Amino acid sequence: MARCTAPRNGHRTASGRAACPACGGRYNSYSGYGSNSYSSSSYSSAGGSVGSRGSVGGAGRNARPRWSRAGSSVPYTYAEVRALTPIRESVEKQATLDLRDVFLCHAWDDRQGAAKELHDLLEARGVKVWFSEKDVALGVPLMRAIDKGLANSRVGIVLVTPALLRRLPTEGIADKELSALLAGERLVPIVHNTTYEALREESPLLASRSGLSTTENTMAEVADKLAELVAL
């Protein structure tokens, strides 16, 4: 009998679950976003049509989501497509609204580091990002500005770093942003320089959401996928 690799490797990255010899075959019954179902119409094989969902549980980068632009060379795993499909559906439902594409939730300590790097990469790809470093004017109450930013963004991304994990127990601003984002189905965790196992220690609910990881993608690839995800 195949042995589960969760105790050693974890299952919270997109490919980690799919690659497990014991759990990979059961992956299609997993949903980090509640009861959403995924049909083969959400993605297509880079080499042709996709058959039954039971045949596409691998972690190889050979899937193309239906929202991927013609001629795009951005690589996806089947697991990533499954995880991002509910977010894309939410984006499409809000297509007629005048909203920012992305709200970037991050730790204060990352504002000039990883958070700014991701912000700059997204903006360079034409993504409209709500980022506290540039969107909170002098004299404006911070929490009220954040509240408006959350309400006026299609998707929330949470940059999970060691700094964020240190901040969450203090129940500061990042924790309040996270609580608001967890209430909806439009949240994409981006795990950077840490693991889902470490995240689970601080926020089991956020760790239950599938997202993207910089252990499997460069930050530029993460930005490419987010840019395609929110493009209308």
N, C-alpha and C positions, 0 to 999 in steps of 0.2 A: 504494500500500500504506500502510495506517495506520502511523504512527510511535509506538513505545512511549514513554510519558511518564515511565517510572521514573527516568531520570537527573535529570529536572527536579523532578518532583512526588513521587516515591516511591510505593511500593505497599503500605506497611505499615498504613495506616489502612484501616478497613473500606470506605470509599467510594473511596479512591484507586485500589485495584486494579480495582474494578468499573467505574470511570469511564474507565479507560485505553482508547483506541480500538483499540489493538493487542492488549491482553491481556484486556479485559473479556469477550470471548466465550469465553476459555479459563478463566475464573474458576471454573467449576463443577468443574474437575479439580483445583483447589488445595485443600489442607487443611493448615492450620497445626497440626493436632492429630494428625497421623499418618494412618492409613488409614480414619478414620471416614467413613461415607457419609451423605448427607443426602437425605431424601425430601421431597416436597412436603407431607407430613403435618406437617412441623416448623413450617410457617407457613401463613398464609392471606392472601389479598389483602384490603386494606381495602375494596375495591370488589366482591369476589366471589371465586370459586374461582380457584386458581392452576393454570396448565397445566403444560407441561413445564419442567424446570429451566432449559433453555436460553433460556427466554423471560423469566426473572426476574433477569437479571444486573445490572439497573440499580441505581443508588445512591440512588434516591429514597426518602423516608421514607414508605413505603406498605405495609409488611409487618407482620403481627401473628403473633408466635410462639404456638404452641399452649398455652404456659404463661401467657400474658398473661391477667390477670383480666378477667372480664366487665365491660364498660363502661370499661375502661382507656383513657386517652388518651395513654399513653406512646408516642412515635414510634420506630420502628425502621426501619433499612434491611434489605434482604434479606441483605446481606453480614453485618450484625451478628447476624441470626438464625442464619445458618449457623455463625458463629464461636462463638456461645453455646450452641448445641444440645448439643454433647458435655458441656459443664459441667452443663447442666440434667439430662441423663441420669445423670450421676454423683450429683447431688443427690437424684434420685428413688430411686436404688439405696440411699441411706443414710437414707431417710425414717424408718425405725423406730428409728434410733440417736439417743441424746440428745447432740447435738453443737452447738457454736456454728455459726452460719450462715457466718460469714466470718472468716478470719484476714487481718489487714491488715499487709502488709509495707511498710515505708517507711524512708526515710533518717532518721537521728537529727535532722538539721537541720530536718526537716519536721514534727516531732512537735507543735509548737504552731502550725503553719501549715496547709498543704494537707492533711496527714494527719488532723489534728484536725477540719478542716472536713468531710472525707469521712466520718470516723467519726461526727460529730454528725448529719450528714444521714441516714446509714444507720440510726442508732439512732432517730431521729425517725420513721422509716418502719417501725419494729418489727423491724429486723434485729439479731440478736445478734452483736456484733463482738468478736473478740479483738484488743485494742489494748494494746500494751506499757505505754503511759502509765497505764493504769488496772488492768491485769491482772497486773502483776509486783509482788508485795508486798515490803515492806522485809525484807531479810535472806534473800530467796529467790534462789538462783543464777540469773542472767539466762538463760543458755543452757538450763538445765533447764526453766525456765518457758516459754521459747519452744518447746522440744521438745514439751512437753505441749500447748501451744496449737495447734501444727501438727497434732498427732495427733488433736485433739478439735475440728477445724473441718471443715466440709463443703467449703468453697471457699477458695482462697487468692487474694487480689488483691494485686498489686504496683503501688504508686503510683510510676510512673516520672517523676521530676523531674530538673532539673539537679543537685540535691543528691545524688540517688541515683546518678546517673552519675558524680559525683565520688567517691563512696564505694566503688563496686564495685571499682576497681583496688586498693584497700587491703585487700580480702578481710576486711572486718569482719563485724559481726553481720548486716547486711542481706544481704550476699553469701551467708552461710550459710543464711539463711532462703530466699533465692532458689534456692539449689542444691537444697534439700529440695523446694520447690514444683515445680521443673522436672522432678523425677523422676516426677510423676504427671500425670494428665489433668484437673486441677481448678484450673487457673491462669488468671486473667484479668488481663492487663496493663492498667493505666489510665495512659495517656500524658498528662502535664500540663505545660504550659509548655516542652515540648521536642518532638522528632520521633523517629520510628522510625529515621530515618537516623542520628541521633546515638546512639540506643540500640544500633544494629547495631555501632557502633565499639567498644562496651564489652561487649556480650553478644549475639552473633549468634543464640544459641539462644533467648533471650527475645524478640528481635526477630522471630523466625520465628513466634511465637504471635500470632494475631489477637486483638484486644481492643477497648477503647473509647478514645476520645481526646477531650480537652476542646477540641480545635479544631473538633470536629463536634458536641459536646454540651456543655451547661453542666454544672457539677459536680452540680447538682441533678438533671439528667436522667440522668447516670451513676448516681447513687444510686437513682433511680426504676427503672432497668433492672436494677441489681443486686438491689434489693428484690424485684422480680418474679421474677428468676432463681432465688432461693433460697426463695421462698414455697412452703410445702407445705400 
